[in-house]
Amino acid sequence: MIVIFEVLLRVKNSLINETIEKLEILGVSSTYYDVPYEVTVDDNGYGYLEKEDREIDLHVYFYDEDRSEAESLVDKIKDEFEIEETLELVEVSEDNWQQSFEPIDLNNGWIIAEKDYSPNSLNKINFESQGSFGTGLHETTQDLLRYILDRDFEGKSVLDLGAGSGILSLAASIKNADRVVALDIRDVTEEVLYNASLNNVDNIEVVISDVTSKTFGVSGKFDVVFINIGGEETLSSMDFINEVLKPKGLLFVSGMVEWSSEKVLDKVKSYEYTLDKSTKTNEWATAVLTKNK
Ligand SMILES: C[S@@+](CC[C@H](N)C(=O)[O-])C[C@H]1O[C@@H](n2cnc3c(N)ncnc32)[C@H](O)[C@@H]1O
């Protein structure tokens, strides 16, 4: 069994990337923190408020070290960041260092659950949440998952915009997609690839990029695009989506709220897309459209 030690550092959110880079130079490659952002709802769907000033807990993990090696790494960290107080070094069990969650039944023959959970006669996506949005709980995620798991993506390339935990990418890959690119504004690489490994999936590539910027950092054309960020981001990235989606390609859109989904879908249709189907769960709207040519 792997021995994992953990220390907690209090870090200002605006300094988090710089801190992680310095830790990497010291030889620490595994960290975890919850981004202090609030998911709000605005006129067109989700809104994001990231709190730059907030102090957050950065969890720093050491694997496979004995206690004295881990202690000497802690001393180096204290020197580097000029920390005077004692940092408590805690041994965590391999079994419980991830956050756990109750299995989620999508009521379509599929379940999302931790690897050790054995359902009776259901198909299962193995998943361990590490904090990103998309544990499968949100209505938009569940509605999209049902649409995705209903299909076979054999031979298809898929671009997942606002991938979060990568749960939609994972579903596409499990349903035989050839190539999957998971894009998010946050660095979700570790979480996406970890969950991919729990499902023996190895064809998901993670790209960190902002869909509202012009440079997306993805190359090639895709047969399918998922976007579950928010109505505003869907509107502002339609030029890009239209450019990368192949003729007759499929666009799965969610994160729209019912009071503006018509406006968002009208804009998408103005690029010559036909609405195939749509669902509403509570105030959230999800749709699948085909690009006409
Ligand atoms: C509502 S979550 C969706 C997560 C997952 N795809 C799902 O369906 O459960 C939206 C994700 O979009 C990301 N995001 C927000 N604004 C973004 C932007 N401008 N560019 C790229 N990703 C963005 C967030 O970090 C978050 O992970």
The ligand as an SDF file (V2000), in Angstrom:
LIG
                    3D

 27 29  0  0  0  0  0  0  0  0999 V2000
  -20.9170   23.9640  -15.3750 C   0  0  0  0  0  0  0  0  0  0  0  0
  -19.3000   23.3060  -15.3310 S   0  0  0  0  0  0  0  0  0  0  0  0
  -19.4860   21.8910  -16.3920 C   0  0  0  0  0  0  0  0  0  0  0  0
  -18.5740   20.7220  -16.0570 C   0  0  0  0  0  0  0  0  0  0  0  0
  -18.8470   19.4340  -16.8550 C   0  0  0  0  0  0  0  0  0  0  0  0
  -18.6320   19.6180  -18.2760 N   0  0  0  0  0  0  0  0  0  0  0  0
  -20.2570   18.9630  -16.6280 C   0  0  0  0  0  0  0  0  0  0  0  0
  -21.0470   18.9280  -17.5730 O   0  0  0  0  0  0  0  0  0  0  0  0
  -20.5790   18.6060  -15.4860 O   0  0  0  0  0  0  0  0  0  0  0  0
  -18.4790   24.4750  -16.3430 C   0  0  0  0  0  0  0  0  0  0  0  0
  -16.9860   24.3260  -16.4310 C   0  0  0  0  0  0  0  0  0  0  0  0
  -16.5610   25.3320  -17.3490 O   0  0  0  0  0  0  0  0  0  0  0  0
  -15.3610   25.8990  -16.8890 C   0  0  0  0  0  0  0  0  0  0  0  0
  -15.3100   27.2600  -17.4350 N   0  0  0  0  0  0  0  0  0  0  0  0
  -15.9180   28.3830  -16.9700 C   0  0  0  0  0  0  0  0  0  0  0  0
  -15.6640   29.4310  -17.7700 N   0  0  0  0  0  0  0  0  0  0  0  0
  -14.8640   28.9510  -18.7650 C   0  0  0  0  0  0  0  0  0  0  0  0
  -14.2540   29.5440  -19.8900 C   0  0  0  0  0  0  0  0  0  0  0  0
  -14.4130   30.8320  -20.1520 N   0  0  0  0  0  0  0  0  0  0  0  0
  -13.4990   28.7660  -20.7070 N   0  0  0  0  0  0  0  0  0  0  0  0
  -13.3310   27.4400  -20.4550 C   0  0  0  0  0  0  0  0  0  0  0  0
  -13.8870   26.8250  -19.3940 N   0  0  0  0  0  0  0  0  0  0  0  0
  -14.6530   27.5600  -18.5630 C   0  0  0  0  0  0  0  0  0  0  0  0
  -15.4290   25.8500  -15.3760 C   0  0  0  0  0  0  0  0  0  0  0  0
  -14.1280   25.8280  -14.8140 O   0  0  0  0  0  0  0  0  0  0  0  0
  -16.2090   24.5490  -15.1480 C   0  0  0  0  0  0  0  0  0  0  0  0
  -15.3270   23.4680  -14.9520 O   0  0  0  0  0  0  0  0  0  0  0  0
  1  2  1  0
  2  3  1  0
  2 10  1  0
  3  4  1  0
  4  5  1  0
  5  6  1  0
  5  7  1  0
  7  8  2  0
  7  9  1  0
 10 11  1  0
 11 12  1  0
 11 26  1  0
 12 13  1  0
 13 14  1  0
 13 24  1  0
 14 15  1  0
 14 23  1  0
 15 16  2  0
 16 17  1  0
 17 18  1  0
 17 23  2  0
 18 19  1  0
 18 20  2  0
 20 21  1  0
 21 22  2  0
 22 23  1  0
 24 25  1  0
 24 26  1  0
 26 27  1  0
M  CHG  2   2   1   9  -1
M  END
$$$$
